């Protein structure tokens, strides 16, 4: 019998364990992974948000399923890594207060192959309160994601109705990493820059 709940959360746990090993040397503690719709956010990290009957506390990483539809798996999972960097900082670094993304967090993001940016684009501020990121081409995350794909890593289920349709009906920005040329179009396009002959990166 099909058990979609088991399927969804088993895949998320396997993905967490894979990237924990590949990007963090298996040092991250286990946490509770949840799917949670949150307006204006693709995901979040919450320190020590759960405890069991023995008073053991663990953290929470949430992903917003309304942002899955129409987005490549590499983009979806980059949010997962973004939140795992928060998990790392709370246990091995010094997090800032009141949700501020500080330089230590930005440095860890870059180390694992994501560039912190308040705009999600090259040149954006790397620290601040409301932060996103873009994927470093040929960086550690991108290489690890390619390995995950070869091993069959996937997310079987994505949201098919509701706010996701509204989010991904909008045009997406594409940018050339070399010359910074930009254009807009629907998600999933394969575009080559006429000047640099490079594939344009889709930004969210």
SETINU-577123 format. One record per residue: residue number from 1; residue in three letters; x, y, z of N, C-alpha, C, O in turn. Coordinates in steps of 0.1 Angstrom, whole numbers. Example, Ala and Ser with C-alpha at 12.3 -4.5 7.8 and 13.67 -1.06 7.14 Angstrom:
<nodes>
{1 'Ala' {132 -57 78} {123 -45 78} {132 -33 78} {142 -33 85}};
{2 'Ser' {128 -22 71} {137 -11 71} {129 0 79} {134 11 80}};
</nodes>
This chain:
<nodes>
{1 'Unk' {8 -12 0} {0 0 0} {9 13 0} {18 14 8}};
{2 'Unk' {5 22 -9} {13 35 -9} {11 43 3} {0 45 8}};
{3 'Unk' {22 47 9} {22 55 21} {30 68 18} {42 69 21}};
{4 'Unk' {23 78 13} {30 90 8} {37 98 20} {48 103 18}};
{5 'Unk' {31 97 32} {38 104 43} {52 98 46} {62 104 47}};
{6 'Unk' {52 84 46} {64 77 48} {74 80 37} {86 82 39}};
{7 'Unk' {69 80 25} {78 82 13} {84 96 14} {96 97 11}};
{8 'Unk' {76 106 16} {81 120 16} {92 122 27} {102 127 24}};
{9 'Unk' {89 118 39} {98 120 50} {110 111 50} {121 115 55}};
{10 'Unk' {109 99 44} {120 90 43} {130 97 33} {142 97 35}};
{11 'Unk' {125 102 22} {134 109 12} {141 121 18} {153 123 16}};
{12 'Unk' {133 129 26} {139 141 32} {150 137 42} {161 143 42}};
{13 'Unk' {148 126 50} {158 122 59} {171 117 52} {182 119 56}};
{14 'Unk' {169 109 41} {180 104 33} {188 115 27} {200 115 26}};
{15 'Unk' {181 126 22} {188 137 16} {196 145 27} {207 149 25}};
{16 'Unk' {190 146 39} {197 153 50} {210 145 53} {220 151 55}};
{17 'Unk' {209 132 55} {220 124 58} {231 125 48} {243 125 51}};
{18 'Unk' {227 125 35} {236 125 24} {244 138 24} {256 138 24}};
{19 'Unk' {237 150 25} {244 163 25} {252 165 38} {261 172 39}};
{20 'Unk' {247 159 49} {254 160 62} {268 154 60} {278 159 65}};
{21 'Unk' {268 143 53} {281 136 51} {290 144 41} {302 146 43}};
{22 'Unk' {284 148 30} {291 154 19} {296 168 22} {307 171 18}};
{23 'Unk' {288 176 29} {291 190 31} {295 193 45} {302 204 47}};
{24 'Unk' {292 185 54} {294 189 68} {302 178 76} {303 178 88}};
{25 'Unk' {307 168 69} {315 158 75} {308 149 85} {314 144 95}};
{26 'Unk' {295 148 83} {286 140 92} {286 146 107} {283 138 116}};
{27 'Unk' {289 159 108} {290 164 122} {277 170 127} {275 172 139}};
{28 'Unk' {267 173 118} {255 179 122} {247 170 130} {246 158 127}};
{29 'Unk' {241 174 141} {232 166 149} {219 164 141} {215 172 132}};
{30 'Unk' {212 153 144} {199 150 137} {189 161 142} {190 166 153}};
{31 'Unk' {179 164 134} {169 174 137} {156 168 131} {155 158 125}};
{32 'Unk' {145 175 135} {132 172 130} {129 180 117} {130 192 117}};
{33 'Unk' {127 173 106} {125 179 93} {110 180 91} {103 169 92}};
{34 'Unk' {104 191 87} {90 193 85} {87 200 72} {96 208 68}};
{35 'Unk' {75 199 67} {70 207 56} {60 217 62} {51 213 69}};
{36 'Unk' {63 229 60} {55 240 67} {53 252 57} {63 258 53}};
{37 'Unk' {41 255 54} {38 267 46} {41 279 54} {35 281 65}};
{38 'Unk' {49 288 49} {53 300 56} {53 312 45} {62 312 37}};
{39 'Unk' {44 321 47} {44 332 37} {57 340 36} {63 344 46}};
{40 'Unk' {62 341 24} {74 348 21} {87 341 24} {97 347 24}};
{41 'Unk' {86 328 28} {98 321 31} {98 307 25} {88 300 24}};
{42 'Unk' {110 303 20} {112 290 14} {115 280 24} {114 268 22}};
{43 'Unk' {119 284 36} {122 275 47} {127 283 59} {129 295 58}};
{44 'Unk' {129 275 70} {135 282 82} {141 272 91} {138 260 90}};
{45 'Unk' {149 277 100} {156 268 110} {151 273 124} {150 285 126}};
{46 'Unk' {147 264 133} {143 267 146} {151 259 156} {150 247 157}};
{47 'Unk' {158 266 165} {167 259 174} {159 253 186} {150 260 192}};
{48 'Unk' {162 241 189} {156 234 201} {141 236 202} {136 239 213}};
{49 'Unk' {134 233 191} {120 235 190} {112 223 195} {100 224 196}};
{50 'Unk' {118 211 196} {111 199 200} {118 192 212} {130 193 213}};
{51 'Unk' {110 185 219} {116 176 230} {107 164 231} {95 164 228}};
{52 'Unk' {114 153 236} {106 140 238} {103 138 252} {105 147 261}};
{53 'Unk' {98 126 255} {94 123 269} {105 123 279} {103 124 291}};
{54 'Unk' {117 122 274} {129 122 282} {136 136 283} {147 137 288}};
{55 'Unk' {128 146 278} {133 160 279} {145 162 269} {152 172 271}};
{56 'Unk' {147 153 260} {158 156 250} {153 166 240} {142 164 234}};
{57 'Unk' {160 176 237} {156 187 228} {163 185 214} {175 182 214}};
{58 'Unk' {156 188 204} {162 188 190} {157 200 183} {147 206 187}};
{59 'Unk' {164 203 172} {161 215 164} {151 211 152} {148 199 150}};
{60 'Unk' {146 221 146} {137 219 134} {142 226 122} {146 237 123}};
{61 'Unk' {141 219 111} {143 225 98} {130 223 90} {125 212 89}};
{62 'Unk' {125 235 85} {112 234 78} {114 238 63} {122 248 61}};
{63 'Unk' {108 232 54} {108 236 40} {93 239 36} {84 232 40}};
{64 'Unk' {92 249 28} {79 254 23} {75 246 11} {80 249 0}};
{65 'Unk' {65 237 11} {62 229 -1} {55 237 -12} {54 233 -23}};
{66 'Unk' {50 249 -8} {44 258 -18} {54 264 -28} {51 270 -38}};
{67 'Unk' {67 262 -25} {78 266 -33} {84 255 -42} {94 257 -49}};
{68 'Unk' {78 243 -41} {84 232 -48} {80 231 -63} {88 229 -72}};
{69 'Unk' {67 234 -65} {62 232 -79} {69 242 -89} {69 254 -87}};
{70 'Unk' {73 236 -99} {80 243 -110} {94 247 -108} {100 253 -116}};
{71 'Unk' {100 242 -97} {114 245 -94} {122 233 -95} {118 222 -91}};
{72 'Unk' {134 234 -100} {143 223 -101} {147 218 -87} {147 225 -77}};
{73 'Unk' {150 205 -86} {153 199 -73} {166 205 -68} {167 207 -55}};
{74 'Unk' {175 209 -76} {187 215 -72} {184 228 -64} {191 232 -54}};
{75 'Unk' {174 236 -69} {170 248 -62} {163 245 -49} {166 252 -39}};
{76 'Unk' {154 236 -49} {147 232 -37} {157 228 -26} {156 233 -15}};
{77 'Unk' {166 219 -30} {175 214 -19} {186 224 -15} {191 223 -4}};
{78 'Unk' {188 235 -23} {197 245 -19} {191 252 -6} {199 257 2}};
{79 'Unk' {178 253 -6} {172 259 6} {174 250 18} {177 255 29}};
{80 'Unk' {174 237 16} {177 227 27} {191 230 32} {193 230 44}};
{81 'Unk' {201 232 23} {214 234 27} {216 247 35} {223 248 44}};
{82 'Unk' {209 257 30} {208 271 36} {205 269 51} {211 275 60}};
{83 'Unk' {194 261 54} {190 259 68} {199 250 75} {201 252 87}};
{84 'Unk' {206 241 68} {216 232 75} {228 240 80} {234 237 90}};
{85 'Unk' {231 251 72} {241 260 77} {238 267 90} {246 270 98}};
{86 'Unk' {225 270 91} {220 276 104} {222 265 115} {226 269 126}};
{87 'Unk' {218 253 112} {220 242 122} {234 241 126} {237 240 138}};
{88 'Unk' {243 241 116} {258 241 119} {262 252 129} {269 250 138}};
{89 'Unk' {257 264 125} {262 276 133} {257 275 148} {264 279 157}};
{90 'Unk' {245 270 150} {239 270 163} {247 259 172} {247 260 184}};
{91 'Unk' {253 250 166} {260 239 174} {275 241 173} {282 235 182}};
{92 'Unk' {281 247 163} {295 248 162} {300 262 160} {312 264 159}};
{93 'Unk' {292 272 160} {296 286 158} {289 295 167} {286 292 179}};
{94 'Unk' {288 308 163} {282 318 171} {271 325 163} {274 335 156}};
{95 'Unk' {258 321 165} {247 327 157} {245 341 163} {246 344 175}};
{96 'Unk' {240 350 154} {236 363 158} {222 363 164} {215 353 163}};
{97 'Unk' {219 374 171} {206 375 177} {195 380 167} {198 386 157}};
{98 'Unk' {182 376 171} {171 382 164} {170 378 149} {165 386 141}};
{99 'Unk' {176 367 145} {174 362 131} {184 369 121} {182 367 109}};
{100 'Unk' {194 376 126} {204 382 117} {213 372 112} {218 363 119}};
{101 'Unk' {216 372 99} {225 363 92} {239 370 92} {241 380 85}};
{102 'Unk' {248 365 100} {261 372 102} {271 367 92} {269 358 84}};
{103 'Unk' {283 372 93} {294 369 84} {299 354 86} {302 348 76}};
{104 'Unk' {298 349 98} {302 335 100} {293 326 92} {298 316 86}};
{105 'Unk' {280 328 93} {270 320 85} {273 322 70} {273 312 63}};
{106 'Unk' {275 334 66} {278 336 51} {290 329 47} {291 323 36}};
{107 'Unk' {301 328 55} {313 321 52} {310 306 51} {316 300 42}};
{108 'Unk' {302 301 60} {299 287 59} {291 283 47} {293 273 40}};
{109 'Unk' {282 292 43} {274 290 31} {284 289 19} {282 280 11}};
{110 'Unk' {293 298 18} {302 298 7} {311 286 7} {314 280 -3}};
{111 'Unk' {315 281 19} {323 269 20} {316 257 14} {323 249 8}};
{112 'Unk' {303 256 16} {296 244 11} {290 246 -3} {284 237 -8}};
{113 'Unk' {293 258 -9} {289 260 -23} {277 269 -26} {271 268 -37}};
{114 'Unk' {272 277 -16} {262 286 -18} {267 300 -14} {274 302 -5}};
{115 'Unk' {262 310 -22} {266 324 -19} {255 332 -13} {244 333 -20}};
{116 'Unk' {256 336 -1} {246 344 5} {244 357 -2} {253 364 -6}};
{117 'Unk' {231 361 -4} {228 373 -11} {214 378 -7} {205 369 -7}};
{118 'Unk' {212 390 -4} {199 395 0} {189 396 -11} {177 396 -10}};
{119 'Unk' {195 396 -24} {187 396 -36} {186 383 -43} {178 381 -52}};
{120 'Unk' {195 374 -39} {195 361 -46} {204 362 -59} {204 353 -67}};
{121 'Unk' {211 373 -60} {219 376 -72} {233 380 -69} {236 383 -57}};
{122 'Unk' {242 379 -79} {255 384 -77} {255 398 -73} {248 407 -78}};
{123 'Unk' {264 402 -63} {265 415 -58} {256 419 -47} {257 430 -41}};
{124 'Unk' {247 410 -43} {238 413 -31} {245 412 -18} {256 406 -17}};
{125 'Unk' {240 419 -8} {246 419 5} {247 404 10} {237 397 9}};
{126 'Unk' {258 401 17} {260 387 22} {255 385 36} {255 374 41}};
{127 'Unk' {252 396 43} {246 395 56} {234 404 57} {232 413 49}};
{128 'Unk' {225 401 67} {213 408 69} {203 400 76} {205 389 80}};
{129 'Unk' {191 405 77} {180 398 83} {172 389 74} {170 377 77}};
{130 'Unk' {168 394 63} {161 385 53} {170 382 42} {173 390 33}};
{131 'Unk' {175 369 42} {186 365 32} {181 353 24} {174 345 28}};
{132 'Unk' {186 353 12} {185 341 3} {199 338 -2} {209 341 5}};
{133 'Unk' {200 333 -14} {214 328 -18} {213 325 -33} {202 324 -39}};
{134 'Unk' {224 322 -39} {225 316 -52} {236 305 -52} {244 305 -43}};
{135 'Unk' {235 296 -61} {244 284 -61} {257 288 -68} {257 293 -79}};
{136 'Unk' {268 285 -62} {281 287 -67} {284 277 -78} {284 265 -76}};
{137 'Unk' {286 282 -91} {288 272 -102} {301 264 -99} {311 269 -95}};
{138 'Unk' {299 251 -100} {310 241 -98} {315 241 -84} {326 236 -81}};
{139 'Unk' {307 246 -75} {311 246 -61} {307 232 -54} {303 223 -61}};
{140 'Unk' {310 231 -42} {308 218 -35} {294 214 -35} {291 202 -37}};
{141 'Unk' {284 223 -33} {270 219 -33} {266 213 -47} {260 203 -48}};
{142 'Unk' {270 221 -57} {266 216 -71} {272 203 -74} {265 194 -80}};
{143 'Unk' {284 200 -70} {291 187 -73} {284 176 -64} {282 165 -69}};
{144 'Unk' {281 179 -52} {274 170 -43} {260 166 -48} {256 155 -48}};
{145 'Unk' {253 177 -53} {240 174 -59} {240 165 -71} {232 156 -72}};
{146 'Unk' {250 167 -80} {252 158 -91} {254 144 -87} {249 134 -93}};
{147 'Unk' {262 142 -76} {264 129 -71} {251 123 -65} {248 111 -67}};
{148 'Unk' {243 131 -58} {230 127 -53} {221 122 -64} {215 111 -63}};
{149 'Unk' {221 129 -75} {212 125 -87} {217 112 -92} {208 104 -96}};
{150 'Unk' {230 110 -93} {235 97 -99} {231 85 -90} {230 74 -94}};
{151 'Unk' {230 88 -77} {227 78 -67} {211 76 -66} {207 67 -59}};
{152 'Unk' {204 84 -74} {189 82 -74} {182 90 -64} {170 88 -62}};
{153 'Unk' {189 100 -58} {182 109 -48} {171 117 -55} {173 122 -66}};
{154 'Unk' {160 118 -48} {148 125 -54} {138 129 -44} {139 125 -32}};
{155 'Unk' {129 137 -48} {117 140 -40} {105 136 -49} {102 143 -59}};
{156 'Unk' {98 126 -45} {87 120 -53} {75 129 -54} {69 130 -64}};
{157 'Unk' {72 136 -43} {59 144 -42} {62 159 -41} {71 163 -34}};
{158 'Unk' {54 167 -49} {55 181 -48} {40 186 -48} {31 179 -53}};
{159 'Unk' {38 198 -42} {25 203 -41} {20 206 -56} {27 211 -64}};
{160 'Unk' {7 204 -58} {1 205 -71} {-10 216 -72} {-14 219 -83}};
{161 'Unk' {-14 221 -61} {-25 231 -61} {-21 242 -51} {-11 242 -45}};
{162 'Unk' {-30 252 -51} {-29 263 -41} {-19 274 -45} {-17 277 -57}};
{163 'Unk' {-12 279 -35} {-3 291 -37} {8 288 -47} {14 297 -53}};
{164 'Unk' {12 275 -48} {24 272 -56} {21 276 -70} {30 280 -77}};
{165 'Unk' {9 274 -75} {6 278 -89} {7 293 -91} {12 297 -102}};
{166 'Unk' {4 300 -81} {5 315 -82} {20 319 -82} {24 328 -90}};
{167 'Unk' {28 312 -74} {42 316 -73} {49 313 -86} {57 322 -91}};
{168 'Unk' {46 302 -92} {54 298 -104} {47 301 -117} {52 297 -128}};
{169 'Unk' {36 309 -117} {30 314 -129} {38 326 -133} {37 331 -144}};
{170 'Unk' {46 332 -124} {54 344 -127} {66 341 -134} {71 329 -134}};
{171 'Unk' {72 351 -141} {84 349 -149} {96 348 -140} {95 353 -128}};
{172 'Unk' {106 341 -144} {118 339 -136} {130 347 -142} {130 349 -154}};
{173 'Unk' {139 351 -134} {151 358 -139} {162 348 -143} {164 338 -135}};
{174 'Unk' {169 351 -154} {181 343 -158} {192 353 -159} {191 364 -164}};
{175 'Unk' {204 348 -155} {216 357 -155} {228 350 -160} {230 338 -156}};
{176 'Unk' {236 357 -167} {249 351 -172} {260 354 -161} {261 366 -157}};
{177 'Unk' {267 344 -156} {276 346 -145} {288 354 -150} {295 361 -142}};
{178 'Unk' {291 354 -163} {303 361 -168} {301 376 -171} {308 385 -166}};
{179 'Unk' {290 379 -178} {288 393 -182} {277 400 -175} {274 412 -177}};
{180 'Unk' {270 392 -166} {258 397 -158} {246 401 -167} {238 409 -162}};
{181 'Unk' {245 396 -179} {234 399 -187} {222 392 -181} {223 380 -176}};
{182 'Unk' {210 398 -181} {198 393 -175} {186 393 -185} {185 401 -194}};
{183 'Unk' {178 383 -183} {165 383 -190} {155 375 -182} {159 368 -172}};
{184 'Unk' {142 376 -186} {131 369 -178} {124 360 -188} {122 362 -199}};
{185 'Unk' {119 349 -182} {111 339 -189} {105 329 -179} {107 330 -167}};
{186 'Unk' {99 319 -185} {93 309 -176} {103 300 -170} {115 300 -175}};
{187 'Unk' {100 293 -159} {110 285 -152} {114 273 -161} {106 267 -169}};
{188 'Unk' {126 268 -160} {131 256 -167} {137 258 -181} {139 248 -188}};
{189 'Unk' {139 271 -185} {144 273 -198} {159 270 -199} {166 272 -189}};
{190 'Unk' {164 266 -210} {178 264 -213} {183 275 -222} {181 274 -234}};
{191 'Unk' {190 285 -216} {193 297 -224} {209 298 -224} {215 297 -214}};
{192 'Unk' {214 301 -236} {228 304 -237} {231 318 -240} {224 324 -249}};
{193 'Unk' {240 325 -233} {244 339 -236} {250 340 -250} {260 333 -253}};
{194 'Unk' {245 349 -258} {251 351 -271} {265 356 -271} {272 354 -281}};
{195 'Unk' {269 363 -261} {282 369 -260} {293 359 -254} {303 358 -260}};
{196 'Unk' {289 353 -243} {298 345 -235} {297 330 -239} {306 322 -235}};
{197 'Unk' {286 326 -245} {284 312 -248} {282 303 -236} {285 291 -236}};
{198 'Unk' {278 310 -225} {276 303 -212} {261 301 -210} {253 309 -214}};
{199 'Unk' {258 290 -203} {244 288 -199} {240 298 -188} {247 300 -179}};
{200 'Unk' {228 304 -190} {223 313 -180} {218 306 -168} {211 295 -170}};
{201 'Unk' {220 311 -156} {216 305 -144} {202 311 -140} {200 323 -141}};
{202 'Unk' {193 302 -137} {179 306 -132} {180 310 -118} {186 304 -109}};
{203 'Unk' {174 322 -115} {174 328 -102} {160 327 -96} {150 328 -103}};
{204 'Unk' {159 325 -83} {146 325 -76} {145 336 -66} {134 338 -60}};
</nodes>
